[in-house]
Each structure stands twice: as structure tokens, then as C-alpha cells.
């Protein structure tokens, strides 16, 4: 794993840049919460990032998933079945994780956008990384309670539907951090825009909902954004959400 792939956002909070998707490691002593798990092809990088920070998979107390797209859910079933780590998502996202339905950009949608800069290289990478493989979960779980979760990092799930029906961001109030998944990103291989933004339209199940959910992110007190795609964004998360709304307008 490249030394620049792991970025310390705060004490015990690290953003990890996978091949094209980020995940976050929250650690308190020997206990760890992992938020998102990259593509299936990122599995060794997920394990290597834990190891680089001095943790084994057995240290995982829970895996939290922002949403059940293959580039975020990639190793969730593996970690659950191999190490017994519970995997939690918003209740509305559970059937998505079980693949009772799929809200994910189709090959046809991608091909219709193939003329756009960056789309074909991104698509090739996604396929090579396992983006079209079956990552369905057998035992995804809802959050054990409402509000702050009793897990390392003390994350607070905030439902932000639109990208998918059960998308959640995770707020770390004590650290002033929002882990935003794909509800608000700071870059993407298919976007020429830099800085806070929504993903391109083809990636959202319901774009109007994704825009509306920016208001929920805007209401969170935080000055560091850890997105599912792109670099760490330092500065008012509220202002970042406002900028994304303006760009989407």
C-alpha cells in the first residue's frame, strides 16, 4: 500500500484511498470501526490499511456501510463471514445489500455516457476491480440503535437518500468530521470538477433526492469532509454542501 494512501484526518480517524473509492478507519485503542470496504478487488488493500495502522481484522468491532454499491460493499460479506464482524446499514438499504433490488448505474447507462471524458477509463477500472461481481450480503444488519452508535469513533448515522434509497453519512460530532460516502464527494474519475460536488447524474437513483439530502449534510457541524471519492476536504462542510447544491442547480 502506497504511503500516501492513508491520510490522518484526526486522532484515530484515517481516510484510506483505495483504487477508486475511499474507506475510513476509526480506532479507539485496540478496537476499530471500518466505514465502507471498497471494490471486491480492493480486499488486500483494505487488510493492508488496517495492518499499516497496527490493526488486524479481528480488531474490527463493526463495519458500517454508507450504501450498498459494489465499490463500497465489496468486502463486507467477506469480513462478516470470515471474521464474524457485524455489518450495519440504514434499514432502507438492507434489501439493497441483500440484492433484493439494485440501484446502481447499468452498463447501458455507462455506454450512453462513454463520450464524456474519463467515463471509459473509469468503467474499465470498475469492471477489473469487480464492480460487476455479485457482492450481495447474507446477514446485513440495521443500526443497533438510533443516534450515536456505541462504536469506536462514536459515529452518528444520518439518512441521506437519493444516491440510493438508504444512503447514510456518518457524523463524528466530537471530531467535527462528516464521512459522506457518495452523498457529497470532492472528486471523481468521471468529473472534471474539483472540490465538493455531487456525483454525475447517472450514478444517482434519484437525483432530486440527492440534491435535497445536501440540506441534511449542511446542517451538520463539521469542518472536515471524508468523501467516498476524492481527497479529504478541509473547511466548512456546510459550505461544501452549499457549493455542491449550486453546482447541481
N, C-alpha and C positions, 0 to 999 in steps of 0.2 A: 504494500500500500504506500502510495506517494506521501511524503511527509506533509505536503500542503493540503492533503485531502481532509484532514481533521482540523477544525477551527474551534478554538475555545471561545464561547460566547459569554460565559460567566463561570464562576466556580462550580464545577460539577456538571456543566452543561456544554456539550460539544455537538456541533453540526458536522456531519460527515458527507463529503461529496462522493457519491457513487459514480457509476459510469455515465449516467444522465439524470439521476434522481438523488435527492438528499435523504438522509435519515438523521435522527437525533438521539444521542445517548445522554440520559440523566442519571447521575450517580450520587449516592449518599453512602459513604463508607464502602462496604463490600456489596451493596445492593444496587441493582440497575433497572431502570425502565428504558425500553427501546421504543422509539416512536417511528413507525414505518420501517420497511425492510428491503427497499429497492426492488429491482427486477429479479427474477429467478437466477439469472446469470451473475448477479451481484453477491451471491451467498458467501463466497470466500472472502469478499471484501467486507461484508457485514461482520463475519467472525474475526477477520484481521483487525478491524477497527476496535472491536471490544478488547482484543488481545493487546493492541497498542496502548490502550488506556488502563491495562492491568486487570482486565475482567475476563472471566470465562463465560460461556453460555449458561453455565449453571448458576451464575450470579444474577441472571435475569429474573426479576420478580413478576414482570408483566411486559407484554408487547401491546402498545396502543397503535391503532391504525387510523389515519386521517380519513381514508376512503379506500374502497376495495378494487382499485385499478391494479393491473398486473405489475406496474412499476413501483408500487408501494406495498402490495400484499405478497410480493414474490417469495419470501422465505417464511411467512407467518405459519403456514401449515407444517413446514419442516421443524421450526422451533417448538411448536406445540406438540407434535407427535414424537419428536426425538428427545426433548428435554422437559416436556410437561409444562411449558410456560403458557399461562393463560393469555389469550389474545382477545382484546376488547375493542369494540367499535360501537358507534351510536346504534340504537335499536333499529332505526330505519335502514341501516347499512348491513345488518346481519344477513338478510336474504341475498343481498348483492354478493357478500363474501362467500355464501354457500352456492352462488351461481344459479339461484332460482330465477334471476334475470341478469342482464348485462347492460350496464350503461357505460359503454366505452366506445371510443371512435372506431369505426369499421374500416376495413381495408379499402372499401369503395370510397368512403369519405376522404381517406388519405389520398387516394389516387386522383380524385377530383381536385385536390389542392396541390398536386405534385408540381405544378408550375411555380409555386411560391418558393422563394429562396429558403434553403435549409430543410424543406419538408422531406425530400427523398433520402438525404443522408440520415435524418432522424429516423425515418421509417426502417431503413436497412439496419440501423443500430438496434432499434426496438425489437425487430424480429430476431436478430442474432443474440440478443440478451434474454430471449424467452418471452417477449411481450405477447405472443400469440399462444403460449402454452397454457394448460389448464392449471390455475393456481387456487382452485376452489378450496375452501376450508370445510372441515367436517364438524368442528366444535367451536365456532366463534362465539364469544360471549358479550352480552351487553355490559355497560359500565356497572360496577357493583353498587354504586350509589350516585345520587345527584350531587353536583357541586364538586368541591375539591376532593380528589382521589387520594387515598392513603397509600401513596406510592412514592418512591424516590422522585424528587423534583416537585412534588405536590401539584401536579398538573390539574387544571380545571377545563374539562371539555366544554366547547361552545359550538352548538349546532349551526353550521353554515351551509345549508342546502343550495343546490344549483349546479355545481360541478358534478356532483352526484346527489341522490336524494338524502343520503345520510352523512354527507361530508361533515367533519368536525375539525376545528382548530383547537389547539391546546394552549391555554394561557398560563403562564407562570408569574403570578402577581408579585411574589416576593423578589423575583429577579428582573421584573419588567420586560418579559420576553413573550412573544407570541410565536408559536410553531404553527405555520399556516397551511401546510400541505399544498394543495392546488387551488385553494380559495383566493390566494394572493401570492404571486411569485415575483422574483426580482430578475428573471431572465428565462429564456428557453431556446433550445436549438432551432425552433421554427419561428422565432420572433427576432426582428431587427431592433426592437426597443430595448433599452437598458433601464434598469430601475424598476420600482414597484409597478405591477400591471396585472391584468387578468390574462390567463392563457388565451390563445386564439380561439375563436368561436367554435370550431369543430370539436374541441375537446370537452365542451360542457354539455351535460344532459339537458340543462335548461338555463340558457344564458341570462335571461331576465332575473331568475332566482340567484344566479351567481353575482350579478350586479347588486341586487337587493341585500345579499349577505355581507357585502362590504360594510354596510352600516353597523353590523354586529361587531366586525373587527375594529371599526373606527371608534367604538365605544370602550375598547379595552385599553387600560392604562399600561403602556409599554413603550420602550424606546429601542428595542432590538427585535428584528423580524428574522426568523429562521424559516425560509420557504422550502417547499418541496423541490423547486427548481431555481437555480441561480445562486448568487453569493449571499452571505449574510448582509442584511441591510440595517445599518445603524442610523437612528434618527426616529422621530415620532412615527409610531405605527399608525396612529390616527391620520396623520398627514399622508402616509404611504397609501392608505386605503382611499383617501380622497383623490389622490393622483390617479390611482387605478380607475376610479369611477369616471374621472374627467376624460381619461384616455379612451375609455369604453363608450363614452357618451356619443 
